[in-house]
Amino acid sequence: MTAFLLKSTETFLYRVESLPYTAKEHHPRKYAPNIVERNVFVDSVARMAGEVWDFHNRFQVGSGQFEGNNPTEIVANRTNILNEEINELAEAISQNEGDDAVADETADILFVAMGHAEAMGMPGIEGIQRVTEKSAAKTNKTHAIRPDTGKVLPIKGKAHKWK
């Protein structure tokens, strides 16, 4: 499964690297407040989560069919769906299909990732809770943004991630 996900990431990075130089130039970061109101964002994601649950129930592909199965195997069997969506996003970017196409493909990835969590049952829900709590605990005193990638990393420890 790891190799499969790495292949998707490598494909995505390769396609993004093939963009014209001006599209991938590094620009210094400066703070700007979020342009979408919190409630609009949260309501949209919550609505999508509800639709993931309904979609799984409607097509009988949700957590109920996997009861008793290993959560890792459940996701491993669904990885091709996520890989397809990642490739579609990479294509939308590299083919300059426009903001709407990129937004739709990004949302497709989120929909499928939420589907992975639901299909896993409680281990998936518990994973969401752990990651949410971990992200909420990050502060400007404990973490910083790596300038070349935009990833938020711990200031202390994990020095290899800063290279």
DRENTORLUM-170636 format. One record per residue (C-alpha): residue number from 1; y, z, x; residue in one letter. Coordinates in Angstrom, 3 decimals. Layout:
<atoms>
+-----+----------+----------+----------+------+
:  nr :       yy :       zz :       xx : rest :
+-----+----------+----------+----------+------+
: NUM :        Y :        Z :        X :    a :
...
+-----+----------+----------+----------+------+
</atoms>
This chain:
<atoms>
+-----+----------+----------+----------+------+
:  nr :       yy :       zz :       xx : rest :
+-----+----------+----------+----------+------+
:   1 :    0.000 :    0.000 :    0.000 :    m :
:   2 :    2.438 :    0.846 :    2.800 :    t :
:   3 :    1.940 :   -2.558 :    4.393 :    a :
:   4 :    2.556 :   -4.198 :    1.017 :    f :
:   5 :    5.866 :   -2.364 :    0.580 :    l :
:   6 :    6.863 :   -3.145 :    4.164 :    l :
:   7 :    6.194 :   -6.831 :    3.536 :    k :
:   8 :    8.547 :   -6.695 :    0.534 :    s :
:   9 :   11.233 :   -4.986 :    2.570 :    t :
:  10 :   10.826 :   -7.421 :    5.454 :    e :
:  11 :   11.066 :  -10.363 :    3.032 :    t :
:  12 :   14.225 :   -8.890 :    1.534 :    f :
:  13 :   15.803 :   -8.212 :    4.929 :    l :
:  14 :   14.892 :  -11.694 :    6.156 :    y :
:  15 :   16.502 :  -13.285 :    3.119 :    r :
:  16 :   19.639 :  -11.167 :    3.405 :    v :
:  17 :   19.845 :  -11.948 :    7.136 :    e :
:  18 :   19.824 :  -15.643 :    6.239 :    s :
:  19 :   23.136 :  -15.244 :    4.388 :    l :
:  20 :   26.251 :  -16.702 :    5.995 :    p :
:  21 :   27.719 :  -14.414 :    8.651 :    y :
:  22 :   30.792 :  -13.608 :    6.549 :    t :
:  23 :   28.595 :  -12.166 :    3.799 :    a :
:  24 :   26.998 :   -9.639 :    6.142 :    k :
:  25 :   29.913 :   -8.644 :    8.364 :    e :
:  26 :   30.315 :   -4.921 :    8.790 :    h :
:  27 :   33.460 :   -3.623 :    7.172 :    h :
:  28 :   34.726 :   -0.111 :    7.910 :    p :
:  29 :   34.058 :    2.215 :    5.011 :    r :
:  30 :   36.882 :    3.775 :    3.103 :    k :
:  31 :   36.562 :    6.080 :    0.141 :    y :
:  32 :   37.129 :    4.734 :   -3.319 :    a :
:  33 :   36.245 :    6.649 :   -6.468 :    p :
:  34 :   33.422 :    5.383 :   -8.670 :    n :
:  35 :   34.659 :    2.652 :  -10.994 :    i :
:  36 :   32.116 :    3.371 :  -13.728 :    v :
:  37 :   32.519 :    6.559 :  -15.723 :    e :
:  38 :   29.723 :    9.085 :  -15.177 :    r :
:  39 :   28.698 :    9.195 :  -18.831 :    n :
:  40 :   28.467 :    5.383 :  -19.019 :    v :
:  41 :   26.193 :    5.274 :  -15.969 :    f :
:  42 :   24.029 :    8.235 :  -17.022 :    v :
:  43 :   23.698 :    6.987 :  -20.614 :    d :
:  44 :   22.676 :    3.510 :  -19.394 :    s :
:  45 :   19.991 :    4.868 :  -17.076 :    v :
:  46 :   18.742 :    7.296 :  -19.749 :    a :
:  47 :   18.538 :    4.441 :  -22.260 :    r :
:  48 :   16.533 :    2.403 :  -19.752 :    m :
:  49 :   14.180 :    5.341 :  -19.149 :    a :
:  50 :   13.566 :    5.568 :  -22.892 :    g :
:  51 :   12.856 :    1.849 :  -23.046 :    e :
:  52 :   10.416 :    2.137 :  -20.113 :    v :
:  53 :    8.509 :    4.772 :  -22.088 :    w :
:  54 :    8.602 :    2.626 :  -25.269 :    d :
:  55 :    7.617 :   -0.524 :  -23.346 :    f :
:  56 :    4.630 :    1.227 :  -21.771 :    h :
:  57 :    3.574 :    2.576 :  -25.139 :    n :
:  58 :    4.056 :   -0.786 :  -26.890 :    r :
:  59 :    2.005 :   -2.710 :  -24.329 :    f :
:  60 :   -0.430 :    0.158 :  -23.675 :    q :
:  61 :    0.306 :    0.177 :  -19.943 :    v :
:  62 :    1.665 :    3.712 :  -19.608 :    g :
:  63 :    0.392 :    6.977 :  -18.253 :    s :
:  64 :   -2.118 :    7.455 :  -21.058 :    g :
:  65 :   -4.352 :    4.681 :  -19.746 :    q :
:  66 :   -4.498 :    6.276 :  -16.299 :    f :
:  67 :   -5.379 :    9.853 :  -17.216 :    e :
:  68 :   -7.649 :   11.294 :  -14.554 :    g :
:  69 :   -6.800 :    8.604 :  -11.993 :    n :
:  70 :   -5.198 :    9.321 :   -8.628 :    n :
:  71 :   -1.399 :    8.819 :   -8.923 :    p :
:  72 :   -1.251 :    6.952 :   -5.602 :    t :
:  73 :   -3.903 :    4.486 :   -6.794 :    e :
:  74 :   -1.975 :    3.981 :  -10.030 :    i :
:  75 :    1.153 :    2.957 :   -8.127 :    v :
:  76 :   -0.846 :    0.925 :   -5.592 :    a :
:  77 :   -2.197 :   -1.158 :   -8.472 :    n :
:  78 :    1.336 :   -1.745 :   -9.780 :    r :
:  79 :    2.997 :   -2.570 :   -6.451 :    t :
:  80 :    2.768 :   -6.323 :   -7.005 :    n :
:  81 :    5.131 :   -5.946 :   -9.960 :    i :
:  82 :    7.746 :   -4.222 :   -7.803 :    l :
:  83 :    7.240 :   -6.718 :   -4.977 :    n :
:  84 :    7.945 :   -9.581 :   -7.378 :    e :
:  85 :   11.184 :   -7.951 :   -8.533 :    e :
:  86 :   12.324 :   -7.257 :   -4.949 :    i :
:  87 :   11.669 :  -10.887 :   -4.061 :    n :
:  88 :   13.624 :  -12.044 :   -7.121 :    e :
:  89 :   16.587 :   -9.895 :   -6.033 :    l :
:  90 :   16.419 :  -11.312 :   -2.511 :    a :
:  91 :   16.355 :  -14.822 :   -3.954 :    e :
:  92 :   19.318 :  -14.142 :   -6.259 :    a :
:  93 :   21.306 :  -12.938 :   -3.240 :    i :
:  94 :   20.261 :  -15.657 :   -0.811 :    s :
:  95 :   20.738 :  -18.431 :   -3.380 :    q :
:  96 :   24.168 :  -17.094 :   -4.370 :    n :
:  97 :   23.111 :  -16.908 :   -8.025 :    e :
:  98 :   26.062 :  -14.683 :   -8.864 :    g :
:  99 :   26.808 :  -11.104 :   -9.744 :    d :
: 100 :   25.062 :  -11.158 :  -13.138 :    d :
: 101 :   21.791 :  -12.384 :  -11.614 :    a :
: 102 :   21.972 :   -9.796 :   -8.824 :    v :
: 103 :   22.754 :   -7.034 :  -11.352 :    a :
: 104 :   19.838 :   -8.103 :  -13.573 :    d :
: 105 :   17.391 :   -8.208 :  -10.663 :    e :
: 106 :   18.605 :   -4.804 :   -9.454 :    t :
: 107 :   18.043 :   -3.417 :  -12.959 :    a :
: 108 :   14.571 :   -4.997 :  -13.048 :    d :
: 109 :   13.683 :   -3.087 :   -9.865 :    i :
: 110 :   14.896 :    0.151 :  -11.431 :    l :
: 111 :   12.917 :   -0.544 :  -14.626 :    f :
: 112 :    9.710 :   -1.138 :  -12.659 :    v :
: 113 :   10.290 :    1.889 :  -10.401 :    a :
: 114 :   10.786 :    4.067 :  -13.479 :    m :
: 115 :    7.587 :    2.538 :  -14.827 :    g :
: 116 :    5.761 :    3.635 :  -11.676 :    h :
: 117 :    6.941 :    7.213 :  -12.238 :    a :
: 118 :    5.914 :    7.187 :  -15.915 :    e :
: 119 :    2.525 :    5.602 :  -15.178 :    a :
: 120 :    1.788 :    8.414 :  -12.712 :    m :
: 121 :    2.266 :   10.989 :  -15.458 :    g :
: 122 :    3.448 :   14.437 :  -14.418 :    m :
: 123 :    3.210 :   13.769 :  -10.661 :    p :
: 124 :    5.758 :   10.964 :  -11.173 :    g :
: 125 :    8.059 :   13.208 :  -13.215 :    i :
: 126 :    7.749 :   15.965 :  -10.622 :    e :
: 127 :    8.637 :   13.433 :   -7.898 :    g :
: 128 :   11.788 :   12.478 :   -9.823 :    i :
: 129 :   12.715 :   16.148 :  -10.095 :    q :
: 130 :   12.117 :   16.838 :   -6.366 :    r :
: 131 :   14.161 :   13.843 :   -5.222 :    v :
: 132 :   16.959 :   14.646 :   -7.670 :    t :
: 133 :   17.113 :   18.247 :   -6.443 :    e :
: 134 :   16.982 :   17.132 :   -2.796 :    k :
: 135 :   19.820 :   14.650 :   -3.321 :    s :
: 136 :   21.899 :   17.192 :   -5.254 :    a :
: 137 :   21.613 :   19.632 :   -2.331 :    a :
: 138 :   23.128 :   17.162 :    0.164 :    k :
: 139 :   26.726 :   17.923 :    1.076 :    t :
: 140 :   29.362 :   16.536 :    3.409 :    n :
: 141 :   28.606 :   19.494 :    5.689 :    k :
: 142 :   24.867 :   18.731 :    5.948 :    t :
: 143 :   24.826 :   14.936 :    5.737 :    h :
: 144 :   26.857 :   11.907 :    6.805 :    a :
: 145 :   26.848 :    8.188 :    6.110 :    i :
: 146 :   25.369 :    6.014 :    8.834 :    r :
: 147 :   28.120 :    3.363 :    9.226 :    p :
: 148 :   25.914 :    0.357 :    9.915 :    d :
: 149 :   23.490 :    0.921 :    7.018 :    t :
: 150 :   25.386 :    3.041 :    4.495 :    g :
: 151 :   22.441 :    5.443 :    4.280 :    k :
: 152 :   23.192 :    9.145 :    3.874 :    v :
: 153 :   21.350 :   11.016 :    6.644 :    l :
: 154 :   21.113 :   14.640 :    7.783 :    p :
: 155 :   23.620 :   15.502 :   10.496 :    i :
: 156 :   21.106 :   17.743 :   12.294 :    k :
: 157 :   17.485 :   16.812 :   12.894 :    g :
: 158 :   15.864 :   13.395 :   12.441 :    k :
: 159 :   17.894 :   11.974 :   15.326 :    a :
: 160 :   15.672 :    8.879 :   15.324 :    h :
: 161 :   17.212 :    7.797 :   12.017 :    k :
: 162 :   20.633 :    7.522 :   13.660 :    w :
: 163 :   19.438 :    4.994 :   16.295 :    k :
+-----+----------+----------+----------+------+
</atoms>
